[in-house]
Amino acid sequence: MTQTAVVMGATSGMGLRVARLLLERGWTVGAAGRRLGELQQLQKQYPDRVKIQVVDVTSAEAPQHLQELIDQLGGMDLYFHSSGYGSQNCDLREEVELKTLETNGTGFVRMVGAAFRYFRDKRNGVGHIAAISSVAGTKGLGAAPAYSATKRMQNTYLQCLAQQARFSKLGIRFTDIRPGFVATDFLRGDKYPLLMSPDFVAEKIVNAVLAKKRKVVIDWRYRIVVWFWRLIPDCIWERLPIR
């Protein structure tokens, strides 16, 4: 039986690449995002195995639209969350901070929570939720306050749901994917260190999801970086000019 996945944020970047890789591996995909044109282009390439739905995670109607997409698929085995927003914001512009919070905070909780309830209530407590967070959640990064804080929140929220699933004796699995800097349009520039190829990262992500890993840091260089970051006391960290 063909497995089904909803990919939230499938119009560009890592979400689109993950959707394509799942399709190449035989999955049926429900592609969701804000831009209808991009969704339709993907559907034209795989007309028999792609269903589409316009979803804005910042909208209160988003869970209803998610359910409509699941109904088109005839069920959902995997919910993959790739919708996000962020920017360096050393000027602490309010509009950037609030948009980041709305998308990565409220939108994330809205959609991951909806997926959890679907698996709990309609799939006998069985399913898989995977989400792209970031290594930025490891420590507070002064250059991107809301982004860093919301990524830490995402890590914690997935951990909370994993614990809730366990004590409720549910079979819902979770994968927290923490990449470093990826050379997508999202970064809009080449001033970031240790940039990784999007195709390389997408392959790592899909392999981790299919293996049902609980957490994965991409790649080995960032695993080393994160290990060192965690060793730095806050009193020293807060004096470092990290950008």
N, C-alpha and C positions, 0 to 999 in steps of 0.2 A: 504494500500500500504506500502511495506517495506521501511523503511528509510535507507539512505545510508550515510556512513561516510568514509572519508579518514583519516587514522591515520598515520601521518608522524613521523617516529622514532619507528615503530612497531616491530623492531627486538629484543628488550630487554627492561628491566626496566619498567618504568611506561607506556610507549607507548604500549608495548606488553600486559600489564595487562589491560589497558583501552580497547584495541581492543578486548580482550577476554570477558570483561564484556559487551561490546556493543553487541557482538555476542550472549551471553547468554540471552540478553534482546530482541533478535529478529532482530537486525540490520544486514544489509549487509555491509561488511567492505572492503575497499580498503587499504591493508596494504603496506606501503612504507618504505624503509630504504636502507641502503647500502649493507647489507649482504643477498644474495639470499637464502642461505641455511636455515636461520631462517625463512624467509618469506614462503618458501616452506613447512616447518614443520607446520606452522599455517594453511596454505591452506589445507594440508592433513587432518587436524582435522575437517575443515568445508569446504569441497570441493564445496558445492553449494552456499556458502555465503561469500567466501573470494576471492578477486582478488588481485594480487600482482604486484608490480612494483619496480624495483631497482631505487632508487632516492638518489642522493647525493646533499644535499641542498647547498653545496659550489660550485656546477657546474652551469655554465650559462645555460646548457640544462635542468636543473631541472624543470622549469615551463612547458616545453614541455612534460617531462615525467609525470608530475602531470596530465596534460590534457589527456594523453594516458590512465592513470589509471581511470580518471573520465569517459572516453568513455567506458572502460570495464564495469564500474558499471552501465552505462546508466544514469548518473547524480550524483550529490553530494548535500546532504542536510547539512552536517556538515564537516567542515575542522578542524581536531584536530592536533595541532602542539606540538610534544613531542621531537623533535630533538634538542639536545643541547650539549655543551661541557664546561668544566670548571675544574679548579684545584686550590688548594692553591698554591700561587706563591710568597712567601715572598722574594725569590731571584730575582724576576722580570725578569725571563727568557723570552727573546723576543719571542721565538717560541711558548711558552704557551700563552702569551698575544695575539699574532697575530692569532693563531688558534682559540682561544676563540672569538675574534672579528669577524673572518671570518664566524664562525658557528652561533654564537648567534646574530651577528649584520647583516652582509650581507645576510647570509642564511635565517635568520628569515624574514627580509624585503622582500627578493626575494619570499619566499613561501607564506607568509601571504598576500603580495600584489597580487600575482597570484590568490589566493583564492578569495580575494575581487573583483578583476576584473571579475572573472568567475561569481560570484553571481550577480554582477552589470550588466554585459553584456549579460549573457546567461540564467539567472534564474529570470529575471524581478526584480532584486534588492532584492531578498529574499534568506536568507541563515544564517548560524551560523558559526562563527569562534571562536574556543577556543584554548588557548595556555597555556602551563605550563611555567610560569616565575619563580619567587622565592621571598621569603621574603628578600633575599640578595639585592634586588633593593631598599629597604627602605632607607638605608644609605650606604655610601661608606665603604666597608670592606677592610682594608689595607692588609689582608692576601690573598685576591683574587681580585685584582684591576679590571682586564678586565671582570671577571665574574660578579662582583657586578655592574659595569658600564653598561654592556650590558643588564643585567636584568632590570635596571632602564629604559634603552632605550626601552626595550620591553613593559614595562608598559605604557610609554609615547606614543609609536607608536600605540598601541591598542586604547588608548584614542583619539589620532588624527583621526584614522579611524572611530571610533564611532561617533565623531563629524562630520566628512565628510559625513558619511552615513545619519546622521540626517538632515544636511542642504541640502543634495541631495534628501531627502525624500525617502531613501531606507530602506527596511525592514531587513537589515543585523544586526544580533545580535552578541554580543561579550562576551566572558567569559575569564577573566584574572585570572588564577589559581596560587596562590602563596603559595606553600608548604614550610615548614621548612625542616630540615634534614630528609631524608628518607634512610632507611638501604638497599640500593641497591649497586650493584657492582660499581656504579658511584663514591661512596664515598671511597671505598676501605679501610675500617678501622672502628674501633669502638671508635675513640677518639672524636667524635662529640656529643654535648649535645642534649638531648631531641629527640633522634632518634625515628622515627616512622616506623611502619610496612608498607611495600609496599602495601600489600593487603588492609590494613585499608585506606591508602591514595588513592588508586585507587578507592575504593568504594565511598569515599568522592568526588573525582573528577567527577566521572560519575554522581552522584546524582546532583552535582552543574551544570554540563553541561545540563542534561536533564531538570532541573528546569530553565535553561537559566539565571542563575545568572550572573550579570555583573562582580563582583569581589568576590573572595573567598580566605581567608587565612586559611591554614590547618596546625594545628588544633587550638583548643581554647587556648592552651598554647602559641602558636606563635602569636595569636591575641593580647594577653597581652604583649608579648615581643615587638611586633611591635609598640604597643601603647606607651610603655615607650621609645623606640628608638626615636620616633618622637618628644618626649618632650625634648630630650637632645640637647642643643645648640651645634653648630659645634665647637666652641672653646673648649668645653669639650670633645666632641666626638673624636676629632682628637688626644687627649691625652690618649685615652683608648686603652690598649693592647689587642684588640679583635682578636681572632684567630679562 
